[in-house]
Amino acid sequence: MKGIIIAGGLGTRLRPLTLLRPKPLVPIVNAPLLEYQLMYLRSAGITTVCFATNYMADVIQEQLGDGSAYGMELIYATESEPLDTGGAIRNAYDALKPDDCVVFNGDTIHGFDIGAIVNRHRGRGGDVTLTLIEAQRPHAYGVVPISEDDRVLAFLEPTEEQKRRLASDEGGSDFINAGLYVLSRAVLDRFPVGRSNVERDVFPRLIGEGARVLGDVQSEFWIDIGRPSQYLDAVRAVIEGVIPSARELPKTDGSAIHPTAEIHKTAKIGGASSIGPSVKIGEGAVVLGSAVLDGAQIESGATVENSVVCENALIREFAVVSNSALGPGSVVTAYSRVGGMSS
């Protein structure tokens, strides 16, 4: 069994976190996002992994290398042009020795037991197994209906009109695609070369051809890190132990504080905050439920709440930053107020 991680997205919705790095390298507390993906695969005994890369592919390869640091073999399949999810999977599969594969999107973290999912896939004779989670309405995800014996029946991507109708729905839930698949070698050989989408093109065709496309419903924590607010949810989940950390995680009073951070003894850090390397936090400053990245400075009396503060940002004295995402090198002037991050 091999692993494929789709890691080619631009991360537009996650800006400003992706202004200086590709989305798969966004730091989640103490490690880049892709290290979490490697941890998930390694825990299932999968040690050969191919990254399907595109945007800033060289940066990803430079940071993760050949995998020896993780006790793994890492291979890179870089697209010359965007191939979408189906094309990315086929391109990565062609870079590996033929085998069954676990495939997932490189922008999620979760508490799934991949080894157990693989075992169920094999035990049920699946050609494809898709992990599904239950989403309460309203939501904007595509819906994946399944039969009583867990066969996937279709992929129903809502129109804008249907999304508005769901938004007015007072109850109910749906199964949605969690972006983690177990794919047999025979099915991977049938993936088309070139651009394709797994949900709109590949999986519906396989279902129509009678392939055993199965759903595996998960109840563990899962989040798609698409926006800064979801990024903060992921950070809190790691700090609070809802999901395991990719690296050793020292905590102080329920927050993760890097040992090189300089924090005044009167400053207050709480709400499962993440304080990165070389951060400076001044006298009487307050940081709650936030992620403060490398080299940022928060001066005396300033307050940061439910916010992302990117590298080398400067928040001057007695400023208030709430529900915000500050880009690298941003400056918030003294006594000012900033707020309004979208969910």
N, C-alpha and C positions, 0 to 999 in steps of 0.2 A: 504493500500500500504506500502510495506517494502522496504528497501534498501540493496543492496549487493555491496561491494567494493572489487574488486580483488586486493589484496595487498601482493602478495607473490613473486614478481620478485626479482632477484638478483641485478639488476641495474648495470650489468657489463659495459655497454657502458657509464654510467654516472660517472664512476670513474674519479678522486679521491673523488668525493662528497659522494660516497657510501662505502668508506673504513671503516668508523667508525659507519655507521648507515644503516638501510634498506632504499631502495629507497623511500618508501612512507613517510618517516620522514625527507627527505631533506628539509631544511628551504627555503621557498619562502618569502623573505623579513623579515617577522615578525612572521611567523607561519609555522609549518610543513605542507607539502603538503596535508596530510590527513585531516587537519582542513578545507582546502578549499573544499574537497569533502563533508565533513559534512555540511558545510555552504550551498552548493548547494542543498543537500537533505532537510535540515531543511527549506530552503526558499520555498520548494514545499510541506511543511507540513508533511514530512516523518521523523519520530523521532525514529524508530526502525531500526537499521542498523547492518548487519553482515559483518565483515571483513573476507575475505578468505585469510588466512595467511599461510606462510611457512617459508621463510628465516627470521631469527631473529624475529620470531613471538612474543617471550616473551618481546622483547624491545618495540614493537608496543603496546602490551597490557599494559605494565607498564606505558607508557607515556600517553595513552588515557584513560585508566581505564574503568569504567563501563558506562561512558557517562554522568554522573550527572553534570559534569562541563559544559556540552554543552546543558543541558536540553534534553538529548536523552538517549535511551537505546542502549548500544553497546554490541554486542555478537561477539565471536571469534570462527571461525571454522578453526582449524589448520590442515593442511594436514600432514599425516605421510610420504608421498612421493609426489613429484610434480604431479599434476593432470591435468595440462594445463587449459585453460580458461573454457572449458565446464565442466570438472570435478570439478573445483574450484567452479563454480556457483552451481552445484548440491549439493556439500558438504555443502556450505553455506546455501542453501535453506533448506536442511534437518535439519539445526540447528535452523530454524525459525518456527513459527507457519505458516501453509500454507496460502499464500496470493499472490496476484500479486506483482511483484517486479520491481523496477528500479535498473539496474545493470550497473556499469561502471568500467573501468580500473582506478586503483589508481595512474596513472602516467600522467594524463592530467589536464590542467586547461582550462577553457572556459567561455564564456559569455552566455551560453544557458539558456533559461527559462524552467526548467524541469517541472514545473507545467503545462505550456502550451503544452509541448510535451505529457505529460500524458493525458491531456484533449483531444488532437487530437487522440491519440491512442484509447481512449475509444469511442470517437465520430465516428471513422471509423471502429469500431469493429475489431481491430487488435488482432491477437494472439501474434505477435512480432512486435515491432516498433524499427527500427534501426536509430539512428541519422547519417546523412551523411554530408560530406562537399565536396566542389568542389576543386580539386587540379589541378593546372596547370602542364602540362607536361614540362620537364621530371620529373618523380617522381618514387619512388620505392615501392609504396603502392599497395596492391591488389585493384581491381576495382569492384564496386558494381553497375551493370546496373539495372535501374528501368523502369517500363512501364509508360505509360501516366497517369495511375491511381495510381501511386506510389507503385505498387507491386514490390518487389525485385525479380529479375529474376535469379540471380546467384551470386556466389562469385568467381571472377577470380583472382587467385594469380599468378602474372607473374613469368615466368622462368627467369633465368639469361640472356638468349638470348633476351627475350622480354624486360627486363629492359634496355639492351643495345640499343634496337631498340627505346624504349621510349626516351632514352637519346639523340637520334639523331632527335627526332620529333621536328619540329620547332614551333608547335602550338598545340592547343587543350587542353581539360581538361577532367577529369573523376570525378565521385563521388567515394569517399573512405569512409571506415568505421571509424567513430569518436569514437567508443568504448563505446557508451552509449546506453543501450537497455531498453525498457519497455517490460516485459515478463508476460503473463498471467499465472495464477496458473496452468491451464490445460496444458500449454506447459511446464512449469517447472517440472511438474509431469512426463513428457515424456523425460526429460534429462537423459542420461544414467549415471549410477553409475560407477565410475572409470574414468580413463584418457580419455579425449576427447577434441577436439578443436572446438570452436563454428563456426568458419569460414570454416573450412575444413570438419567437420563432422556433427555437430548438425543442423545448419541453412540450409545447402543444403538438408539434409534429410527432414526437416520440409517443405521446399519448394516443394520437390518431392512428399510429402504426401498431398499437397494441403492446408497447413496452410496459413493463411493470414499474410504473412511477409511483412511489409510495410516499406518504407523509409521516413524519415522526414529530408528534406534538411535544413541545418542550414547555416546562413551567418555570425554569430557572431564569435568573436575571438576564436580560438582553437589551442592548441599546445600539442603535445606529447613530454614530457620532457625525451628524450632518451639520449641526449648528453649534455656536458657542454655548448655548444653554444646555444642549445635550452633552457637550464636552464636560461641563461642570458636573452634570449628573454622573458621568463615567468616573470622574476624579473622586467624587464622594463615595461611589460604590467601592472603589479600590481602598480608599482610606478606612472606610467603615467595615471592611472585610466581607462585603457582600460577594465579591469575587476576589480570587487570589491576585496578589501583586506579582509582576514579572521579575522584580528584584527585591532584595531585602528592603524592608520598609520600617525605618525607625520613626516612631510617633511621639509627640509631646502634647499632652492634654487633648488627644483626639485629633490632632492635625499632623501632617507630614512636613517636617522642617529639615531642609538640607543642612548638614553640619557646617557649611561655609557661609550660611546666612548670618547676618549681623542684626540682631533684634534687641532693641532696648528693653531693659527689665520691666519697664512700665507699660510696654505695648501689650495689646490683647490679641491673641490669635485663636480663632475658634471656628466652629461650624464645619469641621472636616475640611479645612483649608490646606492647600499645597503651596509651600514656600520653596522656591528653587535655589540653585547655587548663586552665591554672591549677591543675594537680595539684601537690601538694607531697609530696616523699618525703624522709624524714629520714636522718640519719647511720646507716650500717650496715644500712639496710633492704634487703630482698630482694624483688623482684617477678619471678616466672617464669611464663611462659605465661598471662598474665592481661590483662584489659582494665580499665583504671582511667579512669573517666569524669570529666567536667568538675568541677573544684573539690574533688575528693576529697583527703584527707590521710592519709598513712601515716607514722607517727612513727618515731623512731629504734629500730633493732633489730627492727622488726616484719617478718614474712614473709607474703607473699601468693603463693599458687601455684595455678595452674589455676582461677582464680576471676574473677568479674565484680564490680567495685566501682562502684556507681552514683554519680551526682552527689552531691557534698558529703558523702559518707560519711566517717567518721573512724575510723581504726584506730590505737588507742593503742600506746604503746611496748611492744615485745617481745611483742605479740600475734601469733598464728599463724592465718592464714585459708587454708584449703585446700579445693579442690573445692566452692566456695560461690558464691552470688550474693547480694550485699548490696544492699538497697534504698536509694533516695535518702535521704540524711540519717541513715543507720544509724550507730550507734556501737558499736565493739568495744572493750571495756575492756582496760586494760593487763594483760599476761601471760596473757590468756585464749586459748582455742583454739576455732575455729569450723570446721566441715567438714560435708560430706555432700550436695553437689549431685547430684541424680539425673541420669542420662544420658538 
